[in-house]
Amino acid sequence: MKKTLVLGATNNPERYAFLAVQRLMRHGHEVVPVGIRSGQVEGLEILHGTPDVSDVDTVTLYLGPDRQSPYYDYILSLHPKRLIFNPGTENPELMQLAHAQGIETVEGCTLVMLSIGSY
């Protein structure tokens, strides 16, 4: 299973980031939710800032491009194998930085990827 950091996690059940945490867990993935507001998703505490996390396979983004730049160094420091840009989070600048470090970038939807078995 793929340890996944969900950047932009929320405890609002109407948001896709909430659903992503739920479904990743249901598919057996270890999930690290990182967000701006406090709360929990599926019993996991939403972490803030740039928590120290190791062995991250995938970072899946639920922050718009205008809110991503403070996290560039953090995302790259995690050395994930893959960075998923969910709809509305596409960011050519971050994609280029990730590619330069050998990180695969995917423009896709985590929820769809899970549902069709391509995650």
N, C-alpha and C positions, 0 to 999 in steps of 0.2 A: 504494500500500500504506500501511497505517496503523502509524506508529511507536507501539508499545505498551509501557508500563511494567507489568511483572508484579510487584505488591507482595505479598510473601509467597513469593517464589521459593525453591525448594529443589532440592538435588541428589538427593533421594530419589525414585527412579523410581516408587514406589507412590503418590505424592501427585499430586493434580490440578494443582497449580501447576507441577510438572515437565512433565506432559503438555501443559499450556497453552503453555509456552515452546517445546516441541518442535513442536507443531502450528502455532503461529503462524509459526514459522520455515519450516516446510514449505509454508505458504500464502504465503510471500514477504514477510511483515511483518518490519520491523525490531523487535527485541525488546531491552528493557532489563530484565534480571532484578534485582530488589532484594529482599534477604532478610536474615535474622538470622544465619544460619550461612554460613561460607565454603564455597566449592565452585564447580563448573561445571555448566552444562547446555548440551549441544550445542556445547561449546567456548566458551561465553560465561561469563565470570567473574560470579559473583553479587556484586553491589555491596551495600554496607552503608550504614546511616544514611539520609541525604537527599542523594544524589549530584546534582550539577548536570547536568540533562538539559534539552535544548531541543526544541522542535517535537514535543511529545508529543500524539498524537491521542487515545489511549485509555489510561486506567489501569484495569487489571483487578485486582480485589481477591481475595486468597486469605488474608486475615487476618480472624479473627473480630472482631465489633464491639468486644469488650472490649480488643482490642489495636490498634485503629485510631486512637484519639484522639491519640497522639503524632505521627501522620502527617497530621492534618487540614491544618495550615498548609502542609505540604510538598505534599500533593496539590493543594490549591487554587493554590499558587504555580506549578505546572506549566502551569496554564491549559489543561487538556485539553478537547477537545470533548465527551468522553464518559467516564463512570465506570461500570464494570460491577461490580455486586454479584453475585458468584457465589453459589450456594446456601450458606447458612450465614454469609454476610458482610453480610446486609441490615442497614442502620443508618439509621433515620429522621433522626437528628441530622445525620449527614454528608450524607445526601440533601438535606436542607433547606439546608445550607450551600452545597452544589454548585449547587442550583437558584438560589439567591440570586446566584450569580456567572455564571449562564447556561450552566452545564455540564449536559448531558443525562445523566440517570441511567437505568441499565437494570438491572432485576432479571432476571438470566438466567445462562446458563452459556456461558462462552466456548467450551468444547469443542463444545457443541451448535450454537452460532451458526456456528462454523467449518464443522461437518459439513453444515449445511443451506444454507450460502452466504449467511447473513444478517449476517455479521460486518461 
